[in-house]
Amino acid sequence: MANAADFRRIALGLDGTTEGPHFDRRSFRVKRVYATLAVDGKSANVMLTPDEQEFKCLTAPDAFAPVPGAWGRKGWTAVILGNLNADELASVLRMAHTHALVRPKRKT
């Protein structure tokens, strides 16, 4: 079962990732935020495409769920860390990291 230490180790091992505060969570970013870790270390949110999110939620509903509201409709997905192993967590973090590298930043 994965935990917060696994999450941090894997995320910070992805090229160019930095960690910082993000409201009441810790953010992991490369060009833009691609994942956040809850304070309790039991869950995280990751940036997936809506299709990837749908697939993850269908195949592992105990581990993945859309973030409520508009963010979830954009692909942001809640992850229960204890319901994944480290390899599964690494796979989803790599997916999110890739999206942060290729998606253009929003204009403000």
N, CA, C and O of each residue as an XYZ file, in Angstrom:
432
protein
N       0.836     -1.179      0.000
C       0.000      0.000      0.000
C       0.886      1.249      0.000
O       1.860      1.337      0.749
N       0.532      2.203     -0.847
C       1.286      3.452     -0.945
C       0.928      4.384      0.209
O      -0.139      4.268      0.812
N       1.836      5.303      0.503
C       1.596      6.281      1.557
C       2.161      7.636      1.127
O       2.658      7.781      0.010
N       2.083      8.613      2.008
C       2.532      9.971      1.691
C       4.023     10.013      1.370
O       4.442     10.756      0.482
N       4.823      9.229      2.079
C       6.265      9.206      1.804
C       6.534      8.693      0.394
O       7.399      9.220     -0.306
N       5.793      7.663     -0.026
C       5.928      7.152     -1.392
C       5.539      8.236     -2.397
O       6.227      8.450     -3.395
N       4.428      8.913     -2.120
C       3.944      9.963     -3.011
C       5.018     11.033     -3.205
O       5.353     11.377     -4.339
N       5.552     11.553     -2.117
C       6.582     12.599     -2.191
C       7.816     12.102     -2.915
O       8.342     12.806     -3.777
N       8.292     10.913     -2.594
C       9.498     10.361     -3.212
C       9.315     10.220     -4.718
O      10.185     10.613     -5.495
N       8.179      9.657     -5.126
C       7.923      9.442     -6.550
C       7.761     10.780     -7.272
O       8.376     11.003     -8.315
N       6.946     11.656     -6.728
C       6.694     12.945     -7.382
C       7.980     13.753     -7.509
O       8.269     14.285     -8.580
N       8.752     13.850     -6.437
C       9.977     14.642     -6.486
C      11.060     13.989     -7.348
O      12.033     14.643     -7.722
N      10.896     12.719     -7.660
C      11.814     12.029     -8.558
C      11.510     12.275    -10.028
O      12.309     11.915    -10.893
N      10.366     12.882    -10.321
C      10.003     13.188    -11.704
C      10.679     14.491    -12.115
O      10.677     15.466    -11.364
N      11.244     14.499    -13.287
C      12.087     15.586    -13.772
C      11.466     16.970    -13.596
O      10.372     17.240    -14.090
N      12.178     17.833    -12.889
C      11.782     19.224    -12.738
C      10.731     19.505    -11.690
O      10.334     20.658    -11.523
N      10.268     18.504    -10.982
C       9.204     18.702     -9.994
C       9.713     19.451     -8.773
O      10.790     19.171     -8.247
N       8.903     20.415     -8.338
C       9.157     21.120     -7.089
C       7.933     20.972     -6.193
O       6.822     20.735     -6.668
N       8.155     21.115     -4.903
C       7.073     21.012     -3.921
C       6.868     22.361     -3.253
O       7.829     23.079     -2.976
N       5.607     22.703     -2.997
C       5.313     23.951     -2.316
C       3.927     23.924     -1.716
O       3.185     22.959     -1.904
N       3.566     24.977     -0.992
C       2.230     25.043     -0.399
C       1.170     25.316     -1.458
O       1.437     25.964     -2.470
N      -0.008     24.822     -1.215
C      -1.149     25.057     -2.110
C      -2.409     24.999     -1.252
O      -2.961     23.921     -1.031
N      -2.861     26.144     -0.770
C      -3.973     26.228      0.169
C      -3.665     25.349      1.372
O      -2.655     25.579      2.037
N      -4.485     24.356      1.678
C      -4.236     23.509      2.844
C      -3.536     22.204      2.458
O      -3.570     21.239      3.222
N      -2.915     22.165      1.303
C      -2.274     20.950      0.795
C      -0.839     21.265      0.390
O      -0.416     22.420      0.436
N      -0.102     20.251     -0.002
C       1.221     20.404     -0.604
C       1.053     20.193     -2.101
O       0.375     19.255     -2.522
N       1.665     21.058     -2.914
C       1.549     20.918     -4.364
C       2.851     20.407     -4.947
O       3.934     20.617     -4.401
N       2.710     19.736     -6.062
C       3.843     19.226     -6.821
C       3.647     19.740     -8.237
O       2.606     19.514     -8.854
N       4.668     20.438     -8.749
C       4.495     21.136    -10.022
C       5.735     21.032    -10.888
O       6.859     20.898    -10.405
N       5.490     21.099    -12.170
C       6.508     21.280    -13.189
C       5.796     22.095    -14.265
O       4.924     21.570    -14.959
N       6.144     23.335    -14.410
C       5.422     24.311    -15.230
C       4.089     24.683    -14.588
O       3.751     25.865    -14.519
N       3.333     23.707    -14.122
C       2.058     23.954    -13.433
C       1.811     22.819    -12.444
O       2.470     21.781    -12.506
N       0.875     23.014    -11.547
C       0.554     21.984    -10.544
C      -0.027     20.764    -11.250
O      -0.935     20.881    -12.074
N       0.508     19.595    -10.916
C      -0.052     18.363    -11.458
C      -0.550     17.414    -10.370
O      -1.219     16.423    -10.664
N      -0.224     17.718     -9.117
C      -0.689     16.861     -8.024
C      -0.638     17.644     -6.722
O       0.198     18.529     -6.542
N      -1.552     17.299     -5.815
C      -1.526     17.863     -4.469
C      -1.707     16.733     -3.467
O      -2.374     15.736     -3.741
N      -1.101     16.909     -2.306
C      -1.153     15.905     -1.243
C      -1.886     16.497     -0.049
O      -1.570     17.602      0.394
N      -2.861     15.765      0.469
C      -3.621     16.213      1.636
C      -2.732     16.250      2.872
O      -1.747     15.517      2.964
N      -3.087     17.105      3.813
C      -2.326     17.270      5.045
C      -2.217     15.950      5.808
O      -1.167     15.652      6.377
N      -3.278     15.165      5.825
C      -3.250     13.898      6.566
C      -2.423     12.821      5.869
O      -2.168     11.769      6.455
N      -1.997     13.067      4.622
C      -1.159     12.122      3.896
C      -1.866     10.881      3.401
O      -1.218      9.954      2.916
N      -3.177     10.844      3.512
C      -3.914      9.651      3.102
C      -4.483      9.745      1.697
O      -4.805      8.727      1.083
N      -4.609     10.969      1.184
C      -5.171     11.138     -0.153
C      -4.417     12.220     -0.901
O      -3.669     13.009     -0.322
N      -4.637     12.231     -2.206
C      -4.004     13.210     -3.080
C      -4.959     13.500     -4.227
O      -5.923     12.768     -4.450
N      -4.683     14.568     -4.946
C      -5.407     14.873     -6.177
C      -4.387     14.925     -7.299
O      -3.293     15.461     -7.123
N      -4.740     14.369     -8.456
C      -3.846     14.374     -9.603
C      -4.580     14.868    -10.842
O      -5.793     14.700    -10.963
N      -3.840     15.477    -11.757
C      -4.396     16.017    -12.987
C      -4.327     14.948    -14.084
O      -3.248     14.600    -14.563
N      -5.494     14.441    -14.468
C      -5.602     13.486    -15.563
C      -6.488     14.091    -16.647
O      -7.108     15.133    -16.437
N      -6.547     13.445    -17.791
C      -7.542     13.856    -18.773
C      -8.881     13.275    -18.322
O      -8.904     12.306    -17.563
N      -9.990     13.846    -18.773
C     -11.288     13.254    -18.403
C     -11.401     11.778    -18.794
O     -11.994     10.996    -18.051
N     -10.849     11.383    -19.936
C     -10.901      9.969    -20.346
C     -10.084      9.084    -19.415
O     -10.527      7.998    -19.039
N      -8.891      9.542    -19.040
C      -8.063      8.779    -18.101
C      -8.764      8.663    -16.754
O      -8.769      7.602    -16.131
N      -9.353      9.766    -16.318
C     -10.084      9.769    -15.050
C     -11.214      8.744    -15.077
O     -11.369      7.957    -14.143
N     -11.994      8.757    -16.140
C     -13.110      7.820    -16.251
C     -12.619      6.376    -16.186
O     -13.214      5.547    -15.497
N     -11.544      6.078    -16.896
C     -10.988      4.725    -16.892
C     -10.516      4.326    -15.492
O     -10.835      3.238    -15.012
N      -9.759      5.205    -14.844
C      -9.261      4.893    -13.495
C     -10.415      4.676    -12.514
O     -10.381      3.751    -11.702
N     -11.422      5.521    -12.596
C     -12.562      5.408    -11.677
C     -13.376      4.141    -11.926
O     -13.922      3.562    -10.987
N     -13.460      3.710    -13.175
C     -14.189      2.476    -13.497
C     -13.415      1.235    -13.077
O     -14.005      0.272    -12.588
N     -12.093      1.251    -13.265
C     -11.298      0.055    -12.995
C     -10.849     -0.070    -11.540
O     -10.561     -1.171    -11.070
N     -10.789      1.058    -10.825
C     -10.359      1.015     -9.423
C     -11.138      2.049     -8.605
O     -10.559      3.019     -8.115
N     -12.462      1.840     -8.458
C     -13.287      2.831     -7.754
C     -12.938      2.985     -6.274
O     -13.309      3.984     -5.658
N     -12.242      2.029     -5.704
C     -11.818      2.151     -4.306
C     -10.606      3.072     -4.158
O     -10.281      3.502     -3.051
N      -9.936      3.374     -5.276
C      -8.733      4.195     -5.239
C      -8.900      5.555     -5.909
O      -8.187      6.499     -5.567
N      -9.831      5.674     -6.858
C      -9.969      6.904     -7.647
C     -11.407      7.399     -7.662
O     -12.351      6.610     -7.695
N     -11.559      8.734     -7.636
C     -12.873      9.368     -7.765
C     -12.658     10.770     -8.321
O     -11.643     11.398     -8.020
N     -13.590     11.272     -9.125
C     -13.460     12.657     -9.589
C     -13.510     13.621     -8.407
O     -14.278     13.422     -7.466
N     -12.694     14.655     -8.462
C     -12.797     15.730     -7.484
C     -14.170     16.371     -7.704
O     -14.558     16.570     -8.855
N     -14.906     16.695     -6.666
C     -16.231     17.293     -6.855
C     -16.180     18.616     -7.637
O     -15.221     19.380     -7.527
N     -17.217     18.862     -8.414
C     -17.381     20.141     -9.096
C     -16.628     20.265    -10.400
O     -16.282     19.274    -11.043
N     -16.383     21.511    -10.773
C     -15.778     21.818    -12.070
C     -14.372     21.258    -12.214
O     -13.987     20.824    -13.299
N     -13.598     21.263    -11.129
C     -12.240     20.717    -11.222
C     -12.284     19.246    -11.615
O     -11.476     18.802    -12.430
N     -13.198     18.501    -11.059
C     -13.324     17.082    -11.407
C     -13.738     16.882    -12.849
O     -13.277     15.943    -13.499
N     -14.598     17.744    -13.361
C     -15.007     17.634    -14.764
C     -13.845     17.917    -15.715
O     -13.867     17.494    -16.871
N     -12.833     18.633    -15.227
C     -11.638     18.915    -16.035
C     -10.610     17.791    -15.950
O      -9.596     17.824    -16.647
N     -10.863     16.800    -15.102
C      -9.956     15.663    -14.992
C      -9.251     15.518    -13.659
O      -8.579     14.514    -13.425
N      -9.390     16.504    -12.774
C      -8.752     16.374    -11.467
C      -9.393     15.213    -10.717
O     -10.614     15.127    -10.588
N      -8.540     14.330    -10.230
C      -8.974     13.052     -9.683
C      -8.417     12.844     -8.284
O      -7.219     13.002     -8.052
N      -9.296     12.489     -7.352
C      -8.882     12.173     -5.986
C      -8.352     10.746     -5.943
O      -8.895      9.845     -6.583
N      -7.290     10.559     -5.181
C      -6.633      9.253     -5.065
C      -6.529      8.891     -3.588
O      -6.046      9.684     -2.780
N      -6.985      7.694     -3.239
C      -6.788      7.162     -1.885
C      -5.486      6.370     -1.921
O      -5.436      5.283     -2.495
N      -4.435      6.909     -1.311
C      -3.103      6.325     -1.439
C      -3.034      4.889     -0.937
O      -2.389      4.049     -1.564
N      -3.683      4.596      0.175
C      -3.615      3.264      0.759
C      -4.258      2.172     -0.082
O      -4.092      0.987      0.208
N      -4.990      2.559     -1.122
C      -5.624      1.570     -2.002
C      -4.838      1.332     -3.288
O      -5.326      0.679     -4.210
N      -3.627      1.862     -3.342
C      -2.726      1.642     -4.476
C      -1.405      1.090     -3.959
O      -1.038      1.314     -2.805
N      -0.699      0.373     -4.814
C       0.676      0.032     -4.469
C       1.583      1.106     -5.075
O       1.123      1.948     -5.846
N       2.853      1.076     -4.729
C       3.777      2.122     -5.168
C       3.899      2.177     -6.692
O       4.028      3.264     -7.255
N       3.860      1.030     -7.369
C       3.953      1.022     -8.837
C       2.733      1.679     -9.470
O       2.868      2.426    -10.439
N       1.542      1.411     -8.936
C       0.320      2.034     -9.458
C       0.354      3.550     -9.229
O      -0.037      4.328    -10.099
N       0.822      3.951     -8.057
C       0.936      5.373     -7.757
C       1.935      6.038     -8.699
O       1.672      7.125     -9.213
N       3.071      5.399     -8.927
C       4.084      5.956     -9.830
C       3.515      6.139    -11.231
O       3.797      7.138    -11.892
N       2.724      5.188    -11.679
C       2.133      5.272    -13.016
C       1.213      6.481    -13.141
O       1.299      7.227    -14.117
N       0.344      6.678    -12.171
C      -0.601      7.798    -12.251
C       0.120      9.131    -12.068
O      -0.275     10.120    -12.685
N       1.150      9.190    -11.251
C       1.911     10.427    -11.106
C       2.671     10.761    -12.389
O       2.766     11.931    -12.761
N       3.211      9.754    -13.067
C       3.878     10.008    -14.357
C       2.893     10.554    -15.382
O       3.236     11.452    -16.151
N       1.675     10.024    -15.402
C       0.647     10.524    -16.318
C       0.377     12.002    -16.040
O       0.374     12.820    -16.960
N       0.152     12.341    -14.776
C      -0.157     13.712    -14.399
C       1.024     14.642    -14.706
O       0.830     15.754    -15.198
N       2.226     14.193    -14.420
C       3.442     14.966    -14.691
C       3.546     15.276    -16.182
O       3.865     16.404    -16.558
N       3.283     14.303    -17.019
C       3.334     14.499    -18.469
C       2.336     15.557    -18.905
O       2.654     16.402    -19.742
N       1.137     15.522    -18.350
C       0.123     16.525    -18.706
C       0.589     17.933    -18.331
O       0.354     18.883    -19.078
N       1.239     18.069    -17.195
C       1.708     19.384    -16.768
C       2.793     19.914    -17.705
O       2.930     21.125    -17.877
N       3.551     19.023    -18.301
C       4.599     19.441    -19.229
C       4.039     19.879    -20.578
O       4.571     20.798    -21.202
N       2.967     19.226    -21.029
C       2.478     19.489    -22.395
C       1.281     20.427    -22.460
O       1.056     21.051    -23.497
N       0.510     20.545    -21.392
C      -0.639     21.445    -21.414
C      -0.162     22.878    -21.276
O       0.641     23.176    -20.392
N      -0.639     23.771    -22.131
C      -0.235     25.167    -21.978
C      -0.804     25.762    -20.706
O      -1.885     25.391    -20.250
N      -0.049     26.694    -20.146
C      -0.540     27.402    -18.962
C      -1.718     28.269    -19.347
O      -1.764     28.814    -20.449
N      -2.677     28.397    -18.431
C      -3.811     29.295    -18.675
C      -3.328     30.733    -18.674
O      -2.410     31.087    -17.935
N      -3.937     31.544    -19.489
C      -3.627     32.973    -19.504
C      -4.430     33.641    -18.402
O      -5.602     33.322    -18.199
N      -3.809     34.559    -17.696
C      -4.497     35.259    -16.616
C      -4.984     36.612    -17.043
O      -5.587     37.331    -16.245
